């Protein structure tokens, strides 16, 4: 359950933010740190779960890290685009 909850937090926090801004479009002027912290916390939960339940769940961590990296890349793209 820890692994699934961690992966869910990692992916759901940015997804919820994106869906919210899809429904209420506005210009992004700053990095939403809380979303990044929740997503990072999900990755930490997955890492703790791997320590507890074994290395056979390593693939879940790669999914979580991919979601976190995609979120950070999206933020960089959006903030650079809004500068111009």
Secondary structure per residue as TSV (DSSP state, phi and psi in degrees):
chain	resnum	aa	ss	phi	psi
A	1	X	-	360.0	-35.0
A	2	X	H	-62.9	-40.4
A	3	X	H	-66.6	-43.9
A	4	X	H	-67.5	-40.0
A	5	X	H	-66.0	-41.2
A	6	X	H	-63.8	-44.6
A	7	X	H	-65.8	-36.7
A	8	X	H	-63.7	-43.2
A	9	X	H	-64.0	-41.1
A	10	X	H	-61.6	-40.4
A	11	X	H	-92.0	-33.9
A	12	X	H	-75.5	-32.9
A	13	X	H	-62.8	-52.5
A	14	X	H	-65.4	-35.3
A	15	X	H	-64.4	-42.5
A	16	X	H	-63.9	-40.3
A	17	X	H	-62.4	-44.8
A	18	X	H	-65.6	-40.3
A	19	X	H	-65.8	-38.0
A	20	X	H	-62.1	-43.6
A	21	X	H	-76.1	-18.4
A	22	X	H	-71.2	-38.8
A	23	X	H	-78.0	-31.7
A	24	X	S	-127.4	79.2
A	25	X	-	-66.1	133.8
A	26	X	-	-154.3	162.4
A	27	X	-	-75.1	131.5
A	28	X	-	-87.4	121.7
A	29	X	-	-113.0	-11.4
A	30	X	S	-147.0	162.1
A	31	X	-	-78.0	125.3
A	32	X	-	-76.9	92.8
A	33	X	H	-62.8	-37.6
A	34	X	H	-60.0	-39.7
A	35	X	H	-64.9	-42.2
A	36	X	H	-66.4	-37.1
A	37	X	H	-66.7	-43.7
A	38	X	H	-64.3	-40.7
A	39	X	H	-65.5	-42.1
A	40	X	H	-65.3	-37.3
A	41	X	H	-62.4	-36.7
A	42	X	H	-62.9	-40.6
A	43	X	H	-63.7	-39.9
A	44	X	H	-63.8	-39.9
A	45	X	H	-62.3	-39.0
A	46	X	H	-65.2	-41.3
A	47	X	H	-62.1	-41.1
A	48	X	H	-64.6	-41.1
A	49	X	H	-62.4	-37.8
A	50	X	H	-66.5	-40.4
A	51	X	H	-61.8	-35.7
A	52	X	H	-82.7	-40.1
A	53	X	H	-105.7	-5.1
A	54	X	-	112.1	162.3
A	55	X	G	-74.5	-9.4
A	56	X	G	-68.6	-10.6
A	57	X	G	-99.8	16.2
A	58	X	H	-60.0	-31.7
A	59	X	H	-62.7	-27.9
A	60	X	H	-67.0	-37.5
A	61	X	H	-63.6	-40.2
A	62	X	H	-63.2	-37.4
A	63	X	H	-64.4	-43.3
A	64	X	H	-64.6	-43.3
A	65	X	H	-66.4	-34.4
A	66	X	H	-65.3	-40.5
A	67	X	H	-65.6	-41.2
A	68	X	H	-66.4	-41.6
A	69	X	H	-65.8	-39.6
A	70	X	H	-64.7	-39.3
A	71	X	H	-62.4	-46.1
A	72	X	H	-65.3	-39.0
A	73	X	H	-66.4	-39.7
A	74	X	H	-62.8	-43.8
A	75	X	H	-62.1	-41.9
A	76	X	H	-63.1	-42.6
A	77	X	H	-62.8	-47.8
A	78	X	H	-64.9	-43.8
A	79	X	H	-69.6	-34.9
A	80	X	H	-70.2	-36.7
A	81	X	H	-68.4	-33.4
A	82	X	H	-77.9	-13.6
A	83	X	H	-70.8	-28.3
A	84	X	-	-90.3	360.0
